[in-house]
Amino acid sequence: MRVTSKEKLEDYQVIGDKLRIHWDHQEATVEDIDGEQSTQWQCEEAVVKKTTGRSEVVEAVIRTKYPTYGAEIAAIRNGGVDAEEHETLRLKAKELADGWFG
């Protein structure tokens, strides 16, 4: 899920019993209703229980783009750009899980 914040969010943020994982940070300038410009940060976010295991973290990150198993399989089987995007996200998910679990 894409989230927006006034500040750049940490890659790993524990709030209560939840672990929020953030990646793909992008800075954006937005204009409010009065014409004032401000800077916001946007990033992808996956949320899991902080006691979740590595494989569940990987799956949660992948589910941000492919909400169902069928959607994930379809991307893989489509080949080409769809399969490349899936592989890129899969590798990012593993990297993020490794970053949390060390």
C-alpha positions as CSV (number, residue, x, y, z in Angstrom):
1,M,0.0,0.0,0.0
2,R,1.3,3.5,-0.8
3,V,1.4,5.8,2.2
4,T,2.1,9.6,2.5
5,S,3.8,11.4,5.4
6,K,5.2,14.8,6.2
7,E,8.5,13.2,7.1
8,K,10.5,10.4,5.5
9,L,9.4,7.2,7.3
10,E,12.0,4.8,8.7
11,D,12.4,1.6,6.7
12,Y,11.3,-0.4,9.8
13,Q,8.9,1.1,12.3
14,V,7.4,-0.8,15.3
15,I,4.1,0.6,16.6
16,G,2.5,-1.5,19.3
17,D,2.5,-5.1,18.1
18,K,2.9,-4.2,14.4
19,L,6.0,-3.9,12.3
20,R,5.6,-1.4,9.4
21,I,8.1,-1.9,6.6
22,H,8.7,1.1,4.2
23,W,10.5,1.2,0.8
24,D,10.5,3.1,-2.5
25,H,10.7,6.5,-0.7
26,Q,9.9,9.4,-2.9
27,E,9.8,13.1,-2.1
28,A,6.9,15.1,-3.6
29,T,5.9,18.8,-3.6
30,V,2.2,19.3,-3.2
31,E,0.0,22.3,-3.2
32,D,-2.8,22.7,-0.5
33,I,-6.2,24.3,-1.0
34,D,-4.7,27.8,-0.3
35,G,-2.0,27.4,-2.9
36,E,0.7,26.8,-0.3
37,Q,3.4,24.3,-1.3
38,S,4.8,21.7,1.1
39,T,7.0,18.6,0.8
40,Q,5.6,15.2,1.5
41,W,7.1,11.7,1.4
42,Q,5.4,8.8,-0.3
43,C,6.5,5.1,0.0
44,E,5.2,1.6,-0.1
45,E,4.2,0.0,3.2
46,A,3.6,-3.6,4.4
47,V,2.3,-4.2,7.9
48,V,2.9,-7.5,9.9
49,K,2.9,-8.5,13.5
50,K,6.3,-7.8,14.9
51,T,6.6,-11.5,15.9
52,T,6.1,-12.6,12.3
53,G,8.7,-14.8,10.7
54,R,10.9,-14.0,7.7
55,S,8.7,-15.8,5.1
56,E,5.6,-14.0,6.3
57,V,7.5,-10.6,5.9
58,V,8.5,-11.6,2.3
59,E,4.9,-12.6,1.6
60,A,3.5,-9.3,3.1
61,V,5.7,-7.2,0.9
62,I,4.8,-9.2,-2.2
63,R,1.1,-8.9,-1.4
64,T,1.3,-5.1,-1.6
65,K,1.4,-5.4,-5.4
66,Y,-0.2,-8.9,-5.9
67,P,-3.0,-9.2,-3.3
68,T,-3.9,-12.7,-4.3
69,Y,-1.9,-15.8,-5.2
70,G,-3.7,-15.8,-8.6
71,A,-2.5,-12.3,-9.3
72,E,1.0,-13.2,-8.5
73,I,1.0,-16.4,-10.7
74,A,-0.6,-14.4,-13.5
75,A,2.2,-11.9,-13.5
76,I,4.8,-14.7,-13.5
77,R,3.1,-16.6,-16.4
78,N,2.6,-13.4,-18.4
79,G,6.3,-13.2,-18.8
80,G,8.1,-10.2,-20.1
81,V,7.8,-7.0,-18.1
82,D,5.2,-8.5,-15.7
83,A,7.5,-11.3,-14.7
84,E,10.5,-8.9,-14.4
85,E,8.5,-6.6,-12.1
86,H,7.5,-9.6,-10.0
87,E,11.1,-10.8,-9.7
88,T,12.3,-7.3,-8.8
89,L,9.7,-7.1,-6.0
90,R,10.5,-10.6,-4.8
91,L,14.2,-9.7,-4.5
92,K,13.3,-6.5,-2.7
93,A,11.0,-8.4,-0.3
94,K,13.8,-10.7,0.6
95,E,16.2,-7.8,1.1
96,L,13.7,-6.1,3.4
97,A,13.2,-9.3,5.4
98,D,17.0,-9.7,5.7
99,G,17.3,-6.1,6.8
100,W,14.8,-6.8,9.7
101,F,16.1,-10.2,10.7
102,G,19.8,-9.4,10.2
